[in-house]
Amino acid sequence: MAALLGFLEPTELPPDAIEVGRIGDAWGIKGWFKIIPYSASPEALFSSKQWVLLPPEPRAGVVAKEQLFKTPQFIKIRIAKEHSDGVVAQADGVDDRNTAELLKSCRIFIARSS
């Protein structure tokens, strides 16, 4: 399968994958994005450099914008770190704000074995 937009790669959701958060707004102009972790201690986000993204869950009464993808997508994380009172990350191939905005609301999964 061909890579989507050059920075996402179609993949299978690992059988031991756990949902650890979702992507928030773009942060800055160099492709960083905010992370909304589901845990108060987001160490899994910092230790894993291989995330699997799924599109946001549909919500009742909300018309979803066109989805960038519908199947699990692999994304390689350059760095994820704490910043102020939140978490930010940067991924390979996501080099500007517009590209980071495409990922908003995507759900983040990490394999337990990673």
N, C-alpha and C positions, 0 to 999 in steps of 0.2 A: 504494500500500500504506500502511496506517496505521502510525504509529509505535508501537513496542512500549514500553509503560511510559512513554512521553513523552520518554525520553532516548535511546533506540536507534531507529534508522531503517533499515529493510531496504535493502540495497544489493547491488551486484555486487562481487565481489572484483576489484580492478584487475588487468589482465593482467601488470603489472610489480610486483605486490605481493611483499614479502618479509616473512617472519615474524621479528619482532625481539624477542619476549619473550612473557611471559604475566602475567596479573594474579595477585597474591598476596593476602594477607589485607587486610582493611579496616585503615585506620590512623587512629586518632582517632575522633571522633564527628561530624565535619562532612563526611563523604562522601569523604575521601581514601582512596586504596588504594595498597598497595605494588606495585611492578613488579619482576618477575624478568627482567632483560634477558639476551639470549643473547650479547651482546657486552660486552667489558670497557669499551668506550667507547660509551655509549648516546646519542650525540649525535642520532641519528635520532629518538629518542623526544622529545627536547627541542625539536627544530626543527619537527616536524610536529604540527599541531593537529587533524588529521583521521586518526583511526585506524579500522581495520576490525577488528571482533572476530569470531572464530569460536569455537564451543564447544570445550571440551577434547577431546583425542583419547581415545577409549575405551581403557581398559587391561585387559589380560587378568586375569580373576579378580576384578575390582572392579566392584561393582554401582554404576552411576552414579546420582546423584540426578537428579531430573527436570531436564531442561535448560530454561533460560530461553528459548532460541531454537535453531534448527537451521541457519539460513541466515546468510550474512554480514550484519553489522549495523554501521552507521556510528555513531560516537560522537565528539562534539566535545570536545576536551580544553581545559580552561581553562589549566592549568599542569601541567608535569611538571618535576621538579627533583631534584637529588641531595640526600639527607638522610642524615647520618651515613655509613654504609657502603653505602647502598642508594639506590633511586630510588622516589619517591612521585609520585602524580598525582591531579588532581581534574578531573572532567568536568562539563559542563553537565547539570543535572538530577539529578545524584547529590549530594544534599545531606545525607545522614545515613549512619550506619554500616550500618544494615540494607540500604539500597539498594546501598552499596558491596560488601557481602558477596554480593549476587546475582551479581556479576561475577567472583568468585574462580575461578581456573583458566582463564579465557577466554584464547585465544591472540590476540596483537596483531599485526596486519599493517599495513604502511605502504607506500604506492606509492613506488617508487624516484624517480619524477618529482617527488615533493612536497618 
